[in-house]
Each structure stands twice: as structure tokens, then as C-alpha cells.
């Protein structure tokens, strides 16, 4: 069997870092770990070709060569995902799909023409799928309520990647999250009992990447790295000596819940192991909204203090914020802006709440008849700003979102936060750089950065040179990280204009130029 594994293209988004990638000579931020794990689960006698379409598209010869096309996708990849299904069917190929998007909304894939739906977690559903294909079947849906033991998961096929095209490599240590946030689909996809790999199993993956020649940043893509704190500490205790023996070839970034700030031992272990940053789902500084959405782990201690403690442990903070929770008070966008300025989080991701399929939020809004179409979700091709009727006027939410994004990524404010965040991060126990970047990519990026921010832009030219001197004088070990943050600004300054245009197209006016007219709540909620 000749299998062509394809990963669909992402649209331009907050996380795509398009302009940064162009300046750095890269194609994508991280590789698609799921589909290269699928490649490892397929029979060894199958011939495999893999193409990440965010790096390089497949050829006509690839399509002619294959017997079956296998796709994996997230919700945001819907347009290219459906295009590839239809192309495969048109060319007479078997098409099999899996991943979070078809698992959550299988009808979309079926309606596009996919013959095989290999849903849920591949360790459970790929074996019966393979048996069906090799038995001559031409269609089927494969599901499993049982969660696999990830200690039996094979190593991803890192060898299939064009590794020099990515900003980071990726690995997974755990699946699942113990919390119960109403809007999150992780617990419906992977459960509330975090399952972890064995420490030695995780080290073996790192050794493979090391042997393949990777040096630099590595994203541990767990949705909550600290969901099982006992097991993650076991992993970190063996990771620290491995990193020391290999002269710290990697620097790590991951996602974690805010209660990370409550565990000094865990913070210390992460710092010693080479973690330089963590993404936090802060969502909102409004305690009442956190209670409404079930994000109780964010209410146990002051959030500003939690961020300070994480910085004190040597970790840079990335964070996500959401507008549109039920009962949200006016001025939520202003309060998020104030929080970001208090904590100096350099790259806050601001979004409007969406009801993801099969979440508790989705179920509740469906019961309340507030969903705007049961298959509606934010994939870049729908006409509504949100996929449900919020309790605040859409005009207010649109203004909060666009104004918040516009102000947070005003170039001078952005660069100031980058400097302040790097200055307030506690230095680690060694003098090594907190972020690594390949020399052949780093030097051209620095030259581009000097041209664009140190010469070409008069509004930030002086600030750029003053801050560069400050970081060299006070925190030289933060230089790589600081310059990377500055360079990312080139993406965000372009993207904030794109976000504003998209909102204007969806609501028919520019929210920054049109006064908000209060809308009675009875009009908004049926």
C-alpha cells in the first residue's frame, strides 16, 4: 500500500508568524506531531510519503503514485482540508481522515467525500482501519471510547520532516487535562485523566532528535504539561542530567495551567531542565467570568502575583485572553489591556469566545437555542463574528477586540513589554542563552531586524537602540530571546491590521471609527 500523508495549510493567523518566518527564512513554527505519529503506527511494509503543505506542497507525481491519501487536521485548517479530500476523490484515490477536526465534526469530512474516518486516538483506531484497507474494504468509520496507554505510543517519524524549515521541533509527554473549563474541547477529545509517557520513553524521543542533528527550541505540545504533576516531576528529574550531559542542546516551551505558580519545586525543575517559556490560559482577569466558565484554577490566587512568580522562576510568559463570556461586564477589553501592561506579557493572544463542538459550552448554548448553526465554528470562512449569541452586544465585543489588539500591538508598547518581560525574568543557574536559534538563520534575521526597526521605522528607531543597549548591559543572557520577540513584532504589526479588516468585513463597519450603540440584551439572547 502506497500512502500519501498530507497536512493541510493554515490560514494567516495570530500564531502563523508569517512575517517573522519570511524574515528568518523559515516556513512554519512547529511540525505536525500527530500525523508523523500516525506514520509510525502504519505497517512497516506500507510505503509512505509525507508532505506538510505549510512547508512544501505535494507534486502531481505524489498523487499519481499513491493508493490512499491520509489527512489530519484541526478546525482552522478546514478550507484546505476539504479541498484535499475532494481532490483525492476526484483523482480516484481512497481518502482517510483523522485528527481533532473530523473527530469533533465527522459530518464535514463525510460530506466532502472522505471514505474512511479514523477518529479519536490513533493508537486505538488505526489498527482496525489498516485491517479494513488490507482486507479490500473501501469505506468505514473507526471510533474508540477507550483511551490508549501512551507508554505504548511509538516514536513519531521525525525523519520524515524537513527540519530546517521549522522554528521549533515538537514532542508530546501527556494527553488530557484534569480541569473542567466549559469552553475547552481537550477533555472531550482526550479526557480529564492525564496520561503520560514514561520518562525514558520521552528521553528516547529527545535522543532521536539530537541524533538527527536538531539543536534549538522544542515545543512540548501537551495541552497542560503539568496536568499530572507527579509524573512530570519524574520526567524533569531525568531530563536535567540528560540535558547537562548533552550540553543543553534544546530549550523548551510548553503550555500549562496557572496553578504552576503554586508549586515552587516544579518551577525550579523546569528552570533547571532548560525551559525558557510557558503559555498560560489566563483568559480574563475578571473573577466572575472565570467562575462562569469553570476556570476555577485561575481564581485560587491573584493572577498578577502568579505571573510574577513564574517570571521569578526564569520563565517568559505567553498568554491567551478571551472576550465574550456570558455575563461579561462592559470594559472587559480595557481590563485585559491593564492586566497585560501590569505583567508585561509581550505576546498576549486576544480572541473572541467560540463554542467548540462537543464542549460543555456547546451543549449548554444548544440547549438555550443560542448557537448560530450547529456546525458553525471559527475557521476563517464563516460570516458571523461569533458562532453563538452572546450576552453583550456584538458591537461592544467587536470594538473591545479590535481596540484591544490594536493597542496591545502598538509598536512602542509592544517593544517596551518585550524589554520589561526579559528584564523581570530571573536569570537561570547558568549563563547559557534562554533561547537557541541556528546561526545560519539567526544572523540574517538580526540583520533584517536592524534594518526594519533600527533604521527604517523612525517611530521606534531610537527606542530599538536604547533597549538593545539596556538588554546587553543588564541581561545579555536574554539577548536571543529578546531579539526573537522584537522580530515577531513585524508579524503582529501586520496581523493587527488584517484582524481589523476581517472584523470590518464581518460586521460591515470599522469598530474603531464607529461609536458603539447599546443593544438591548433581549435582542441578543433569544
GUPAZA-284439 format. One record per residue (C-alpha): residue in three letters; y negated, x negated, z negated. Coordinates in steps of 0.25 Angstrom, whole numbers. Example, Ala and Ser with C-alpha at 12.3 -4.5 7.8 and 13.67 -1.06 7.14 Angstrom:
<pagus>
<pagu "Ala", <18, -49, -31>>
<pagu "Ser", <4, -55, -29>>
</pagus>
This chain:
<pagus>
<pagu "Unk", <0, 0, 0>>
<pagu "Unk", <-14, -5, 4>>
<pagu "Unk", <-24, -1, -6>>
<pagu "Unk", <-39, -2, -3>>
<pagu "Unk", <-47, -1, -17>>
<pagu "Unk", <-61, 3, -16>>
<pagu "Unk", <-72, 4, -26>>
<pagu "Unk", <-84, 13, -21>>
<pagu "Unk", <-98, 9, -21>>
<pagu "Unk", <-108, 12, -32>>
<pagu "Unk", <-122, 18, -28>>
<pagu "Unk", <-134, 11, -33>>
<pagu "Unk", <-135, 14, -48>>
<pagu "Unk", <-140, 8, -61>>
<pagu "Unk", <-128, -1, -62>>
<pagu "Unk", <-127, -5, -48>>
<pagu "Unk", <-137, -17, -50>>
<pagu "Unk", <-140, -16, -35>>
<pagu "Unk", <-152, -25, -34>>
<pagu "Unk", <-146, -35, -44>>
<pagu "Unk", <-133, -36, -37>>
<pagu "Unk", <-141, -39, -24>>
<pagu "Unk", <-149, -50, -31>>
<pagu "Unk", <-137, -56, -37>>
<pagu "Unk", <-128, -56, -25>>
<pagu "Unk", <-118, -46, -31>>
<pagu "Unk", <-112, -33, -26>>
<pagu "Unk", <-108, -26, -39>>
<pagu "Unk", <-109, -26, -54>>
<pagu "Unk", <-95, -25, -58>>
<pagu "Unk", <-81, -23, -51>>
<pagu "Unk", <-73, -10, -51>>
<pagu "Unk", <-63, -13, -62>>
<pagu "Unk", <-56, 0, -61>>
<pagu "Unk", <-51, -1, -46>>
<pagu "Unk", <-47, -16, -48>>
<pagu "Unk", <-39, -12, -59>>
<pagu "Unk", <-33, -1, -50>>
<pagu "Unk", <-30, -12, -41>>
<pagu "Unk", <-22, -19, -52>>
<pagu "Unk", <-14, -6, -54>>
<pagu "Unk", <-9, -5, -40>>
<pagu "Unk", <4, -10, -36>>
<pagu "Unk", <5, -25, -33>>
<pagu "Unk", <11, -22, -19>>
<pagu "Unk", <-1, -14, -15>>
<pagu "Unk", <-11, -21, -6>>
<pagu "Unk", <-25, -20, -12>>
<pagu "Unk", <-39, -22, -6>>
<pagu "Unk", <-51, -19, -15>>
<pagu "Unk", <-66, -17, -12>>
<pagu "Unk", <-77, -14, -21>>
<pagu "Unk", <-87, -7, -12>>
<pagu "Unk", <-99, -11, -21>>
<pagu "Unk", <-95, -26, -17>>
<pagu "Unk", <-90, -25, -3>>
<pagu "Unk", <-85, -13, 6>>
<pagu "Unk", <-71, -12, 11>>
<pagu "Unk", <-68, -14, 26>>
<pagu "Unk", <-63, -5, 37>>
<pagu "Unk", <-51, -15, 37>>
<pagu "Unk", <-49, -11, 22>>
<pagu "Unk", <-48, 3, 25>>
<pagu "Unk", <-38, 1, 37>>
<pagu "Unk", <-29, -8, 28>>
<pagu "Unk", <-27, 1, 16>>
<pagu "Unk", <-17, 12, 14>>
<pagu "Unk", <-25, 18, 2>>
<pagu "Unk", <-39, 17, -4>>
<pagu "Unk", <-41, 17, -19>>
<pagu "Unk", <-55, 20, -25>>
<pagu "Unk", <-60, 20, -39>>
<pagu "Unk", <-74, 26, -42>>
<pagu "Unk", <-84, 30, -53>>
<pagu "Unk", <-93, 43, -51>>
<pagu "Unk", <-105, 35, -46>>
<pagu "Unk", <-96, 30, -34>>
<pagu "Unk", <-94, 44, -29>>
<pagu "Unk", <-100, 43, -15>>
<pagu "Unk", <-93, 30, -11>>
<pagu "Unk", <-80, 34, -18>>
<pagu "Unk", <-79, 47, -10>>
<pagu "Unk", <-83, 40, 3>>
<pagu "Unk", <-72, 31, 2>>
<pagu "Unk", <-62, 42, -1>>
<pagu "Unk", <-66, 49, 11>>
<pagu "Unk", <-65, 36, 20>>
<pagu "Unk", <-51, 33, 15>>
<pagu "Unk", <-47, 47, 18>>
<pagu "Unk", <-53, 47, 32>>
<pagu "Unk", <-46, 34, 35>>
<pagu "Unk", <-33, 40, 31>>
<pagu "Unk", <-31, 32, 18>>
<pagu "Unk", <-25, 36, 5>>
<pagu "Unk", <-37, 37, -5>>
<pagu "Unk", <-34, 35, -20>>
<pagu "Unk", <-46, 36, -30>>
<pagu "Unk", <-47, 34, -45>>
<pagu "Unk", <-58, 29, -56>>
<pagu "Unk", <-67, 37, -65>>
<pagu "Unk", <-74, 46, -54>>
<pagu "Unk", <-61, 52, -48>>
<pagu "Unk", <-55, 53, -61>>
<pagu "Unk", <-67, 61, -66>>
<pagu "Unk", <-69, 69, -53>>
<pagu "Unk", <-56, 69, -45>>
<pagu "Unk", <-60, 80, -36>>
<pagu "Unk", <-71, 72, -30>>
<pagu "Unk", <-60, 62, -25>>
<pagu "Unk", <-51, 72, -20>>
<pagu "Unk", <-62, 80, -13>>
<pagu "Unk", <-65, 66, -6>>
<pagu "Unk", <-51, 65, -1>>
<pagu "Unk", <-44, 55, -11>>
<pagu "Unk", <-29, 57, -10>>
<pagu "Unk", <-26, 50, -24>>
<pagu "Unk", <-33, 52, -37>>
<pagu "Unk", <-29, 41, -46>>
<pagu "Unk", <-37, 45, -59>>
<pagu "Unk", <-39, 41, -73>>
<pagu "Unk", <-34, 27, -77>>
<pagu "Unk", <-27, 20, -66>>
<pagu "Unk", <-16, 13, -75>>
<pagu "Unk", <-10, 28, -76>>
<pagu "Unk", <-13, 34, -63>>
<pagu "Unk", <-11, 22, -53>>
<pagu "Unk", <4, 20, -54>>
<pagu "Unk", <7, 35, -50>>
<pagu "Unk", <-3, 34, -39>>
<pagu "Unk", <4, 22, -34>>
<pagu "Unk", <17, 28, -35>>
<pagu "Unk", <12, 40, -27>>
<pagu "Unk", <6, 32, -16>>
<pagu "Unk", <18, 23, -14>>
<pagu "Unk", <26, 36, -14>>
<pagu "Unk", <19, 41, -2>>
<pagu "Unk", <10, 51, -9>>
<pagu "Unk", <-4, 54, -2>>
<pagu "Unk", <-11, 60, -14>>
<pagu "Unk", <-11, 62, -29>>
<pagu "Unk", <-19, 63, -41>>
<pagu "Unk", <-15, 54, -53>>
<pagu "Unk", <-21, 56, -67>>
<pagu "Unk", <-17, 52, -81>>
<pagu "Unk", <-21, 57, -94>>
<pagu "Unk", <-15, 45, -101>>
<pagu "Unk", <-24, 33, -103>>
<pagu "Unk", <-17, 19, -99>>
<pagu "Unk", <-15, 7, -109>>
<pagu "Unk", <-26, -2, -103>>
<pagu "Unk", <-18, -14, -109>>
<pagu "Unk", <-9, -12, -97>>
<pagu "Unk", <-20, -11, -86>>
<pagu "Unk", <-19, -23, -76>>
<pagu "Unk", <-30, -33, -74>>
<pagu "Unk", <-40, -28, -63>>
<pagu "Unk", <-39, -35, -50>>
<pagu "Unk", <-51, -44, -52>>
<pagu "Unk", <-46, -52, -40>>
<pagu "Unk", <-50, -40, -30>>
<pagu "Unk", <-65, -41, -34>>
<pagu "Unk", <-76, -49, -26>>
<pagu "Unk", <-80, -54, -40>>
<pagu "Unk", <-93, -62, -35>>
<pagu "Unk", <-99, -48, -31>>
<pagu "Unk", <-100, -43, -45>>
<pagu "Unk", <-109, -45, -56>>
<pagu "Unk", <-98, -44, -67>>
<pagu "Unk", <-83, -43, -68>>
<pagu "Unk", <-77, -32, -76>>
<pagu "Unk", <-65, -29, -85>>
<pagu "Unk", <-61, -17, -94>>
<pagu "Unk", <-56, -19, -108>>
<pagu "Unk", <-55, -4, -112>>
<pagu "Unk", <-55, 10, -108>>
<pagu "Unk", <-60, 23, -115>>
<pagu "Unk", <-71, 25, -126>>
<pagu "Unk", <-70, 31, -140>>
<pagu "Unk", <-83, 39, -139>>
<pagu "Unk", <-85, 53, -134>>
<pagu "Unk", <-98, 53, -127>>
<pagu "Unk", <-100, 66, -120>>
<pagu "Unk", <-105, 61, -106>>
<pagu "Unk", <-95, 49, -105>>
<pagu "Unk", <-83, 50, -96>>
<pagu "Unk", <-76, 38, -101>>
<pagu "Unk", <-68, 45, -112>>
<pagu "Unk", <-63, 56, -101>>
<pagu "Unk", <-59, 44, -92>>
<pagu "Unk", <-53, 34, -102>>
<pagu "Unk", <-52, 41, -115>>
<pagu "Unk", <-58, 39, -129>>
<pagu "Unk", <-48, 29, -134>>
<pagu "Unk", <-52, 15, -128>>
<pagu "Unk", <-40, 8, -123>>
<pagu "Unk", <-42, -7, -122>>
<pagu "Unk", <-35, -19, -115>>
<pagu "Unk", <-28, -30, -123>>
<pagu "Unk", <-38, -42, -125>>
<pagu "Unk", <-28, -51, -118>>
<pagu "Unk", <-28, -42, -106>>
<pagu "Unk", <-43, -42, -105>>
<pagu "Unk", <-44, -57, -106>>
<pagu "Unk", <-34, -58, -95>>
<pagu "Unk", <-43, -50, -86>>
<pagu "Unk", <-55, -59, -90>>
<pagu "Unk", <-46, -71, -87>>
<pagu "Unk", <-43, -66, -73>>
<pagu "Unk", <-58, -64, -70>>
<pagu "Unk", <-60, -78, -76>>
<pagu "Unk", <-49, -84, -67>>
<pagu "Unk", <-55, -76, -55>>
<pagu "Unk", <-68, -84, -57>>
<pagu "Unk", <-77, -73, -63>>
<pagu "Unk", <-88, -78, -72>>
<pagu "Unk", <-99, -69, -77>>
<pagu "Unk", <-101, -55, -83>>
<pagu "Unk", <-90, -46, -85>>
<pagu "Unk", <-91, -31, -88>>
<pagu "Unk", <-81, -25, -97>>
<pagu "Unk", <-81, -11, -92>>
<pagu "Unk", <-76, -3, -103>>
<pagu "Unk", <-84, 10, -106>>
<pagu "Unk", <-84, 6, -120>>
<pagu "Unk", <-80, -8, -123>>
<pagu "Unk", <-80, -6, -138>>
<pagu "Unk", <-72, 7, -138>>
<pagu "Unk", <-60, 0, -145>>
<pagu "Unk", <-67, -10, -154>>
<pagu "Unk", <-55, -16, -160>>
<pagu "Unk", <-49, -19, -146>>
<pagu "Unk", <-62, -24, -140>>
<pagu "Unk", <-63, -34, -152>>
<pagu "Unk", <-49, -39, -150>>
<pagu "Unk", <-53, -42, -135>>
<pagu "Unk", <-66, -48, -139>>
<pagu "Unk", <-59, -58, -149>>
<pagu "Unk", <-50, -63, -138>>
<pagu "Unk", <-61, -63, -127>>
<pagu "Unk", <-70, -72, -135>>
<pagu "Unk", <-61, -84, -135>>
<pagu "Unk", <-57, -82, -121>>
<pagu "Unk", <-72, -82, -117>>
<pagu "Unk", <-74, -95, -125>>
<pagu "Unk", <-62, -102, -118>>
<pagu "Unk", <-67, -98, -105>>
<pagu "Unk", <-81, -102, -107>>
<pagu "Unk", <-87, -88, -107>>
<pagu "Unk", <-85, -84, -92>>
<pagu "Unk", <-89, -70, -94>>
<pagu "Unk", <-100, -62, -100>>
<pagu "Unk", <-96, -47, -104>>
<pagu "Unk", <-103, -34, -103>>
<pagu "Unk", <-97, -21, -107>>
<pagu "Unk", <-100, -6, -111>>
<pagu "Unk", <-99, -2, -126>>
<pagu "Unk", <-104, 9, -135>>
<pagu "Unk", <-116, 7, -144>>
<pagu "Unk", <-107, 6, -157>>
<pagu "Unk", <-105, -8, -152>>
<pagu "Unk", <-117, -11, -160>>
<pagu "Unk", <-109, -7, -173>>
<pagu "Unk", <-99, -18, -172>>
<pagu "Unk", <-104, -32, -175>>
<pagu "Unk", <-91, -38, -173>>
<pagu "Unk", <-89, -32, -159>>
<pagu "Unk", <-103, -36, -155>>
<pagu "Unk", <-100, -51, -159>>
<pagu "Unk", <-87, -51, -152>>
<pagu "Unk", <-93, -46, -139>>
<pagu "Unk", <-104, -56, -140>>
<pagu "Unk", <-94, -68, -142>>
<pagu "Unk", <-86, -63, -131>>
<pagu "Unk", <-97, -64, -121>>
<pagu "Unk", <-102, -50, -120>>
<pagu "Unk", <-117, -50, -115>>
<pagu "Unk", <-120, -35, -113>>
<pagu "Unk", <-115, -21, -117>>
<pagu "Unk", <-118, -8, -110>>
<pagu "Unk", <-121, 3, -121>>
<pagu "Unk", <-121, 18, -118>>
<pagu "Unk", <-133, 21, -127>>
<pagu "Unk", <-136, 34, -119>>
<pagu "Unk", <-148, 38, -127>>
<pagu "Unk", <-156, 35, -140>>
<pagu "Unk", <-156, 50, -143>>
<pagu "Unk", <-147, 52, -154>>
<pagu "Unk", <-146, 67, -151>>
<pagu "Unk", <-142, 65, -137>>
<pagu "Unk", <-131, 55, -141>>
<pagu "Unk", <-125, 65, -151>>
<pagu "Unk", <-125, 76, -140>>
<pagu "Unk", <-117, 67, -130>>
<pagu "Unk", <-108, 62, -141>>
<pagu "Unk", <-112, 47, -140>>
<pagu "Unk", <-111, 46, -156>>
<pagu "Unk", <-108, 31, -155>>
<pagu "Unk", <-123, 29, -151>>
<pagu "Unk", <-128, 37, -164>>
<pagu "Unk", <-122, 29, -175>>
<pagu "Unk", <-133, 18, -175>>
<pagu "Unk", <-147, 16, -169>>
<pagu "Unk", <-145, 13, -155>>
<pagu "Unk", <-157, 3, -155>>
<pagu "Unk", <-150, -5, -166>>
<pagu "Unk", <-137, -4, -159>>
<pagu "Unk", <-143, -11, -147>>
<pagu "Unk", <-149, -22, -155>>
<pagu "Unk", <-136, -25, -162>>
<pagu "Unk", <-129, -26, -148>>
<pagu "Unk", <-140, -36, -144>>
<pagu "Unk", <-139, -44, -156>>
<pagu "Unk", <-124, -46, -153>>
<pagu "Unk", <-129, -52, -140>>
<pagu "Unk", <-126, -41, -130>>
<pagu "Unk", <-136, -36, -120>>
<pagu "Unk", <-136, -20, -119>>
<pagu "Unk", <-135, -12, -107>>
<pagu "Unk", <-136, 3, -110>>
<pagu "Unk", <-135, 17, -104>>
<pagu "Unk", <-144, 29, -107>>
<pagu "Unk", <-143, 43, -103>>
<pagu "Unk", <-153, 55, -101>>
<pagu "Unk", <-149, 70, -101>>
<pagu "Unk", <-140, 72, -113>>
<pagu "Unk", <-140, 87, -118>>
<pagu "Unk", <-152, 90, -128>>
<pagu "Unk", <-159, 77, -124>>
<pagu "Unk", <-173, 77, -129>>
<pagu "Unk", <-185, 74, -120>>
<pagu "Unk", <-189, 60, -119>>
<pagu "Unk", <-175, 54, -119>>
<pagu "Unk", <-179, 45, -108>>
<pagu "Unk", <-190, 39, -116>>
<pagu "Unk", <-181, 37, -128>>
<pagu "Unk", <-171, 29, -119>>
<pagu "Unk", <-183, 20, -114>>
<pagu "Unk", <-187, 18, -128>>
<pagu "Unk", <-173, 14, -132>>
<pagu "Unk", <-171, 4, -121>>
<pagu "Unk", <-185, -2, -124>>
<pagu "Unk", <-181, -4, -139>>
<pagu "Unk", <-167, -10, -135>>
<pagu "Unk", <-171, -18, -123>>
<pagu "Unk", <-159, -13, -115>>
<pagu "Unk", <-162, -19, -102>>
<pagu "Unk", <-154, -10, -93>>
<pagu "Unk", <-153, 4, -98>>
<pagu "Unk", <-145, 13, -89>>
<pagu "Unk", <-152, 27, -89>>
<pagu "Unk", <-145, 39, -84>>
<pagu "Unk", <-144, 54, -83>>
<pagu "Unk", <-133, 61, -90>>
<pagu "Unk", <-122, 65, -81>>
<pagu "Unk", <-110, 73, -85>>
<pagu "Unk", <-97, 65, -80>>
<pagu "Unk", <-85, 73, -77>>
<pagu "Unk", <-75, 76, -88>>
<pagu "Unk", <-84, 71, -99>>
<pagu "Unk", <-87, 80, -111>>
<pagu "Unk", <-101, 81, -106>>
<pagu "Unk", <-96, 86, -92>>
<pagu "Unk", <-87, 96, -99>>
<pagu "Unk", <-98, 102, -108>>
<pagu "Unk", <-108, 103, -97>>
<pagu "Unk", <-98, 110, -88>>
<pagu "Unk", <-95, 120, -100>>
<pagu "Unk", <-110, 122, -101>>
<pagu "Unk", <-111, 124, -86>>
<pagu "Unk", <-121, 113, -85>>
<pagu "Unk", <-114, 104, -74>>
<pagu "Unk", <-121, 103, -61>>
<pagu "Unk", <-107, 103, -53>>
<pagu "Unk", <-95, 99, -59>>
<pagu "Unk", <-93, 87, -51>>
<pagu "Unk", <-107, 82, -52>>
<pagu "Unk", <-110, 68, -57>>
<pagu "Unk", <-120, 57, -55>>
<pagu "Unk", <-114, 50, -43>>
<pagu "Unk", <-127, 48, -35>>
<pagu "Unk", <-125, 59, -25>>
<pagu "Unk", <-128, 72, -33>>
<pagu "Unk", <-141, 80, -32>>
<pagu "Unk", <-143, 82, -47>>
<pagu "Unk", <-149, 73, -57>>
<pagu "Unk", <-138, 76, -67>>
<pagu "Unk", <-125, 83, -66>>
<pagu "Unk", <-128, 94, -77>>
<pagu "Unk", <-139, 102, -82>>
<pagu "Unk", <-146, 94, -93>>
<pagu "Unk", <-153, 100, -105>>
<pagu "Unk", <-166, 92, -101>>
<pagu "Unk", <-174, 95, -89>>
<pagu "Unk", <-169, 87, -77>>
<pagu "Unk", <-184, 83, -74>>
<pagu "Unk", <-185, 77, -88>>
<pagu "Unk", <-172, 69, -87>>
<pagu "Unk", <-175, 64, -73>>
<pagu "Unk", <-189, 59, -78>>
<pagu "Unk", <-182, 53, -90>>
<pagu "Unk", <-172, 46, -81>>
<pagu "Unk", <-181, 41, -71>>
<pagu "Unk", <-193, 37, -80>>
<pagu "Unk", <-183, 30, -90>>
<pagu "Unk", <-176, 22, -78>>
<pagu "Unk", <-190, 19, -72>>
<pagu "Unk", <-196, 14, -85>>
<pagu "Unk", <-184, 7, -91>>
<pagu "Unk", <-183, -2, -78>>
<pagu "Unk", <-197, -5, -76>>
<pagu "Unk", <-196, -19, -73>>
<pagu "Unk", <-205, -25, -84>>
<pagu "Unk", <-198, -16, -95>>
<pagu "Unk", <-184, -20, -89>>
<pagu "Unk", <-187, -35, -89>>
<pagu "Unk", <-192, -34, -103>>
<pagu "Unk", <-180, -27, -108>>
<pagu "Unk", <-171, -38, -102>>
<pagu "Unk", <-178, -49, -109>>
<pagu "Unk", <-179, -42, -122>>
<pagu "Unk", <-164, -38, -122>>
<pagu "Unk", <-160, -52, -119>>
<pagu "Unk", <-169, -58, -130>>
<pagu "Unk", <-163, -48, -140>>
<pagu "Unk", <-149, -51, -137>>
<pagu "Unk", <-143, -61, -148>>
<pagu "Unk", <-138, -74, -142>>
<pagu "Unk", <-124, -76, -142>>
<pagu "Unk", <-116, -87, -149>>
<pagu "Unk", <-116, -96, -136>>
<pagu "Unk", <-127, -100, -127>>
<pagu "Unk", <-120, -94, -115>>
<pagu "Unk", <-127, -85, -105>>
<pagu "Unk", <-125, -70, -109>>
<pagu "Unk", <-122, -66, -94>>
<pagu "Unk", <-116, -74, -83>>
<pagu "Unk", <-119, -74, -68>>
<pagu "Unk", <-113, -82, -57>>
<pagu "Unk", <-122, -94, -53>>
<pagu "Unk", <-121, -91, -39>>
<pagu "Unk", <-126, -76, -41>>
<pagu "Unk", <-136, -80, -53>>
<pagu "Unk", <-145, -90, -46>>
<pagu "Unk", <-148, -81, -34>>
<pagu "Unk", <-151, -69, -44>>
<pagu "Unk", <-160, -77, -52>>
<pagu "Unk", <-168, -81, -40>>
<pagu "Unk", <-169, -67, -36>>
<pagu "Unk", <-173, -63, -50>>
<pagu "Unk", <-184, -73, -50>>
<pagu "Unk", <-189, -69, -36>>
<pagu "Unk", <-189, -54, -39>>
<pagu "Unk", <-194, -54, -54>>
<pagu "Unk", <-201, -67, -56>>
<pagu "Unk", <-208, -67, -43>>
<pagu "Unk", <-208, -55, -34>>
<pagu "Unk", <-211, -44, -45>>
<pagu "Unk", <-225, -46, -50>>
<pagu "Unk", <-224, -35, -61>>
<pagu "Unk", <-213, -43, -68>>
<pagu "Unk", <-215, -57, -63>>
<pagu "Unk", <-221, -62, -76>>
<pagu "Unk", <-212, -55, -85>>
<pagu "Unk", <-200, -61, -78>>
<pagu "Unk", <-204, -75, -80>>
<pagu "Unk", <-209, -73, -94>>
<pagu "Unk", <-196, -66, -98>>
<pagu "Unk", <-188, -77, -91>>
<pagu "Unk", <-195, -87, -99>>
<pagu "Unk", <-192, -79, -112>>
<pagu "Unk", <-177, -78, -110>>
<pagu "Unk", <-176, -93, -106>>
<pagu "Unk", <-183, -97, -119>>
<pagu "Unk", <-177, -87, -129>>
<pagu "Unk", <-163, -83, -123>>
<pagu "Unk", <-159, -92, -112>>
<pagu "Unk", <-144, -87, -114>>
<pagu "Unk", <-149, -74, -110>>
<pagu "Unk", <-154, -79, -96>>
<pagu "Unk", <-143, -74, -87>>
<pagu "Unk", <-143, -60, -93>>
<pagu "Unk", <-158, -59, -93>>
<pagu "Unk", <-159, -63, -79>>
<pagu "Unk", <-148, -53, -75>>
<pagu "Unk", <-155, -42, -82>>
<pagu "Unk", <-168, -45, -75>>
<pagu "Unk", <-161, -46, -61>>
<pagu "Unk", <-155, -32, -64>>
<pagu "Unk", <-169, -27, -65>>
<pagu "Unk", <-170, -28, -50>>
<pagu "Unk", <-159, -17, -49>>
<pagu "Unk", <-165, -8, -59>>
<pagu "Unk", <-179, -8, -54>>
<pagu "Unk", <-173, -4, -40>>
<pagu "Unk", <-164, 6, -47>>
<pagu "Unk", <-174, 13, -55>>
<pagu "Unk", <-182, 17, -42>>
<pagu "Unk", <-169, 22, -36>>
<pagu "Unk", <-165, 30, -48>>
<pagu "Unk", <-179, 37, -48>>
<pagu "Unk", <-177, 40, -33>>
<pagu "Unk", <-163, 46, -35>>
<pagu "Unk", <-169, 55, -46>>
<pagu "Unk", <-181, 59, -38>>
<pagu "Unk", <-171, 63, -27>>
<pagu "Unk", <-162, 71, -36>>
<pagu "Unk", <-174, 79, -43>>
<pagu "Unk", <-184, 79, -32>>
<pagu "Unk", <-195, 72, -38>>
<pagu "Unk", <-199, 59, -45>>
<pagu "Unk", <-197, 62, -60>>
<pagu "Unk", <-207, 50, -63>>
<pagu "Unk", <-218, 57, -55>>
<pagu "Unk", <-216, 72, -58>>
<pagu "Unk", <-219, 78, -72>>
<pagu "Unk", <-207, 84, -79>>
<pagu "Unk", <-207, 99, -80>>
<pagu "Unk", <-200, 104, -92>>
<pagu "Unk", <-188, 113, -88>>
<pagu "Unk", <-183, 124, -98>>
<pagu "Unk", <-169, 120, -103>>
<pagu "Unk", <-164, 134, -100>>
<pagu "Unk", <-166, 130, -85>>
<pagu "Unk", <-158, 117, -87>>
<pagu "Unk", <-146, 122, -94>>
<pagu "Unk", <-138, 134, -89>>
</pagus>
